[in-house]
């Protein structure tokens, strides 16, 4: 009788233990969602041919190189895994957006998915042409790739490329998996127009336009480490530069007529102190140097500065306009 009681009690304990281990688990099934980009720009920073309206050009000649970091996975996109200095994105018509890509063009679509569990991902991107990438060799931060990118020892005067940058931090996938990247220009644009007055009959020719002590070479760093994205330049070279020697719109010496015509366009490092600008011109068989009286304000990133010159036999007048960099001028394509 005693033996039976012990056996029953032991069996009850085993049964109770088995029942206590049973759990009801609710499984949330996640559907893999591909990463894609909507590459846009604020109206104040739009520019053709890089941007059409407020959208990045979609001809696959202009591409995005993006680095990303996820919590606990600083190499979520690994720039070391490709020759692009980041994960290449290219526009594919079949999805009507920018997808991860491989190759040197025509590009092949890759399938890269968001991490499960709503892990937040930081994105830091630059957009430029393949030719600009080859010439400038941008690099992302070695450990946390969405922290910063750098273009070192960039001679901006001899390498007139329009580099744009964008950031999107703390991202989780939306319904379509897209990330909106709002691009900004890393430089300022300076342009000159010129004409002679309607009453001036003497021949007038511009020989060159020189900026004195221009800061033209340095290192661009786009820093996403702080709360606010910061882009800045460290200058490595400065000197006098003839703007008319760069690839531009007009051939020099340039003979003026009575119609205002844009004759130069140059991408310049921003945030420089005011510079002395000298116009060398010929009139009536004689040659003169004329120093412009320009506004004493630094050039800003993403701004376009137009200096309008009007010549007469007696004087040169200058009017200036500062615009948001938003339109293609005389179909001039930079980069």
C-alpha atoms as one frame of an Amber mdcrd trajectory, in Angstrom:
protein
   0.000   0.000   0.000   2.801   2.345   0.823   4.622   1.431  -2.382   1.539
   2.219  -4.515   1.176   5.664  -2.940   4.769   6.562  -3.695   4.442   5.460
  -7.321   1.269   7.465  -7.799   2.830  10.537  -6.239   5.915  10.301  -8.471
   3.771   9.956 -11.572   1.696  12.977 -10.590   4.837  15.078 -10.138   6.093
  14.094 -13.614   2.725  14.912 -15.169   2.565  18.259 -13.386   6.078  19.153
 -14.577   5.196  18.275 -18.155   2.075  20.421 -18.051   3.963  23.355 -16.506
   6.420  23.386 -19.468   3.725  23.875 -22.067   3.608  27.436 -23.520   1.516
  29.176 -26.111   3.859  30.938 -28.585   2.632  33.562 -31.028   4.803  33.678
 -34.129   4.994  36.989 -35.997   5.988  36.244 -39.536   7.939  39.038 -41.260
   8.069  39.376 -45.009  11.496  40.312 -46.398  11.398  43.835 -47.804  13.970
  45.087 -50.270  15.788  48.352 -49.665  15.323  51.057 -52.271  15.829  54.814
 -52.458  13.835  57.813 -53.510  16.547  60.304 -54.388  15.239  63.841 -54.184
  16.372  67.363 -53.356  14.855  70.373 -51.724  13.860  72.976 -54.296  16.633
  75.301 -53.030  19.258  72.713 -53.975  17.946  71.241 -57.187  20.217  71.442
 -60.218  20.202  70.055 -63.733  21.531  67.798 -65.101  22.096  66.195 -61.693
  18.465  66.681 -60.736  15.395  66.796 -62.935  12.862  68.949 -61.107  13.286
  67.607 -57.594  14.295  64.066 -58.546  17.740  62.696 -59.200  18.330  62.006
 -62.899  17.391  58.475 -63.898  19.593  57.799 -66.902  21.964  55.464 -64.985
  24.826  57.841 -65.710  24.330  59.394 -62.295  24.440  57.035 -59.352  24.286
  56.909 -55.556  26.941  55.279 -53.389  25.458  54.618 -49.946  26.904  53.373
 -46.691  24.595  52.130 -43.950  24.907  51.093 -40.325  22.438  49.078 -38.231
  22.408  48.697 -34.471  24.956  46.056 -33.561  26.051  45.706 -37.167  28.312
  48.600 -38.173  29.070  46.954 -41.511  25.495  46.429 -42.632  26.618  47.803
 -45.986  30.287  47.056 -46.283  32.148  49.543 -48.499  35.087  47.147 -48.524
  32.983  44.584 -50.327  32.939  46.533 -53.591  35.096  48.858 -55.611  32.566
  51.669 -55.330  33.512  52.937 -51.882  30.049  52.034 -50.590  27.017  50.144
 -51.817  26.182  51.278 -55.341  22.572  52.167 -56.127  21.326  52.663 -59.675
  17.937  53.481 -61.151  16.003  50.532 -62.607  12.993  51.194 -64.770  11.238
  47.958 -63.828  10.831  49.155 -60.246  10.882  52.887 -61.002  13.322  53.591
 -58.183  16.939  53.194 -57.075  18.013  49.675 -56.099  21.292  48.140 -54.907
  23.354  47.364 -58.004  26.585  45.779 -59.128  28.766  46.072 -62.207  30.117
  49.028 -64.096  27.079  49.640 -66.267  24.731  48.466 -67.465  24.130  47.609
 -63.835  22.749  44.382 -62.393  20.173  44.624 -59.629  21.107  43.115 -56.265
  18.617  42.060 -53.626  19.430  43.575 -50.237  16.760  43.406 -47.549  15.960
  45.337 -44.427  16.962  43.622 -41.179  14.119  41.969 -39.291  12.827  43.241
 -35.980  12.531  46.902 -37.007  16.233  47.417 -36.422  17.039  51.069 -37.078
  19.476  51.782 -39.884  21.472  54.947 -40.593  22.234  55.906 -44.202  24.859
  58.340 -45.453  25.143  58.728 -49.212  26.936  60.691 -51.876  25.691  61.065
 -55.437  28.039  61.667 -58.334  28.858  60.404 -61.783  31.037  57.309 -62.239
  33.702  59.565 -63.787  33.658  61.775 -60.705  33.911  58.748 -58.426  36.963
  57.485 -60.293  38.628  60.908 -60.159  37.833  61.744 -56.533  37.884  58.311
 -54.794  35.563  59.076 -51.842  35.939  56.893 -48.746  33.560  56.109 -45.892
  34.475  55.800 -42.217  36.478  52.613 -41.694  34.440  51.246 -38.763  30.977
  52.799 -38.818  30.320  53.554 -42.428  27.338  55.854 -42.007  29.346  58.121
 -39.720  31.209  60.115 -42.382  32.694  60.159 -45.844  35.739  62.015 -47.105
  37.124  63.232 -50.411  40.779  63.973 -49.812  43.142  66.255 -51.741  40.477
  67.411 -54.181  41.634  70.045 -56.663  38.198  71.476 -57.283  39.384  73.908
 -59.945  40.783  71.219 -62.241  38.141  68.643 -61.274  34.811  70.405 -61.691
  32.470  67.760 -60.303  29.196  68.465 -58.560  29.264  66.265 -55.457  25.993
  65.932 -53.579  25.417  64.333 -50.174  22.440  63.153 -48.123  21.655  61.499
 -44.815  18.727  59.533 -43.378  19.180  58.260 -39.829  17.166  55.890 -37.656
  15.296  54.378 -40.590  12.947  51.401 -40.499  11.193  50.069 -43.594   8.000
  51.721 -44.702   5.323  49.998 -46.712   7.424  50.125 -49.886  10.893  49.772
 -48.362  12.060  53.112 -49.735  14.336  55.597 -48.021  13.992  59.256 -48.999
  17.374  60.904 -49.447  17.376  64.705 -49.743  20.594  65.721 -51.466  22.577
  68.924 -50.975  25.446  70.405 -52.995  28.898  70.462 -51.392  30.019  73.552
 -53.333  28.879  76.950 -54.557  28.505  77.946 -58.195  29.858  81.231 -59.579
  28.893  82.493 -63.035  29.643  85.624 -65.048  27.534  87.254 -67.721  28.836
  90.104 -69.866  27.645  92.601 -72.477  28.436  96.079 -73.734  25.935  98.909
 -73.517  23.663  99.540 -76.471  25.263 102.922 -77.145  28.845 101.609 -77.140
  30.262 101.116 -80.636  33.910 100.480 -79.792  35.147  96.875 -79.821  35.421
  95.342 -76.339  37.047  92.015 -75.542  37.388  90.139 -72.222  40.714  88.332
 -72.073  40.493  86.687 -68.670  38.842  86.859 -65.252  41.147  86.191 -62.321
  40.232  85.416 -58.716  43.085  86.348 -56.424  44.163  83.863 -53.746  41.304
  81.434 -54.393  41.060  78.456 -52.041  40.758  75.742 -54.646  42.044  72.479
 -53.165  41.301  70.632 -49.954  39.532  67.778 -48.202  35.750  67.565 -47.999
  34.379  65.779 -44.935  30.686  65.063 -44.487  30.286  64.295 -40.782  27.217
  62.375 -39.618  28.596  61.644 -36.143  27.020  64.662 -34.467  23.327  65.366
 -34.028  23.346  67.717 -37.008  24.924  66.670 -40.296  27.970  68.795 -41.001
  29.868  69.220 -44.244  33.094  71.160 -44.212  36.376  71.757 -45.997  39.999
  71.677 -44.882  41.996  73.813 -47.331  45.318  72.553 -48.652  46.090  74.973
 -51.510  45.246  78.497 -52.608  46.415  80.901 -55.289  45.394  83.071 -58.227
  43.115  81.319 -60.716  41.958  82.364 -64.188  38.280  81.415 -64.358  38.296
  81.620 -68.137  40.899  78.849 -68.363  38.462  76.293 -66.942  36.072  74.485
 -69.214  33.179  76.885 -69.623  30.667  78.301 -72.019  32.613  80.929 -73.977
  35.937  80.897 -75.819  38.425  83.553 -74.751  39.316  86.219 -75.690  35.559
  86.893 -75.809  34.174  89.774 -77.902  31.199  91.458 -76.268  27.941  92.376
 -77.937  24.818  94.106 -76.649  23.209  90.873 -75.424  24.012  89.656 -71.918
  25.611  86.230 -72.321  26.869  83.847 -69.690  30.580  83.398 -70.338  31.828
  81.333 -67.376  30.542  78.903 -64.785  32.719  77.520 -62.009  32.166  75.274
 -59.006  34.010  76.714 -56.017  34.772  75.719 -52.436  32.251  77.576 -50.224
  32.675  79.592 -47.046  35.677  81.496 -48.351  36.315  85.064 -47.339  35.722
  87.707 -49.985  38.129  87.552 -52.901  39.595  90.133 -55.213  38.415  89.610
 -58.805  40.251  91.260 -61.677  38.912  91.600 -65.238  41.526  91.877 -67.990
  39.934  93.411 -71.098  40.871  95.189 -74.340  39.248  98.281 -75.804  40.354
 100.402 -78.752  43.623  98.511 -79.103  44.614  98.943 -75.455  44.484  96.423
 -72.595  43.334  97.183 -69.040  42.930  95.491 -65.654  39.795  96.326 -63.689
  39.204  95.218 -60.083  35.582  94.401 -59.314  33.912  95.717 -56.215  32.144
  92.525 -55.116  29.920  91.792 -52.094  31.943  90.966 -48.982  30.004  87.845
 -48.022  31.254  84.240 -48.106  29.927  81.854 -50.722  27.462  79.317 -49.314
  26.972  75.676 -50.204  24.138  75.142 -52.641  23.994  78.793 -53.739  24.546
  80.219 -57.213  26.191  83.605 -57.567  25.797  85.454 -60.863  27.957  88.504
 -61.576  26.520  90.564 -64.440  29.014  92.852 -66.190  28.107  95.724 -68.506
  30.877  97.559 -70.348  30.863 100.965 -71.951  33.630 103.212 -73.237  33.545
 105.092 -69.925  32.870 102.508 -67.207  32.135  98.947 -66.118  29.082  98.298
 -63.979  28.435  95.184 -61.918  25.123  93.840 -60.669  24.917  90.633 -58.685
  22.268  88.076 -57.908  22.342  85.252 -55.405  19.936  82.441 -56.191  19.189
  78.997 -54.946  21.117  76.710 -57.252  18.114  75.507 -59.192  18.394  75.747
 -62.929  20.532  74.584 -65.788  22.241  77.549 -67.445  22.615  77.418 -71.231
  22.556  73.595 -71.017  25.993  73.644 -69.411  26.720  70.242 -67.884  29.177
  70.072 -65.030  30.672  66.750 -64.072
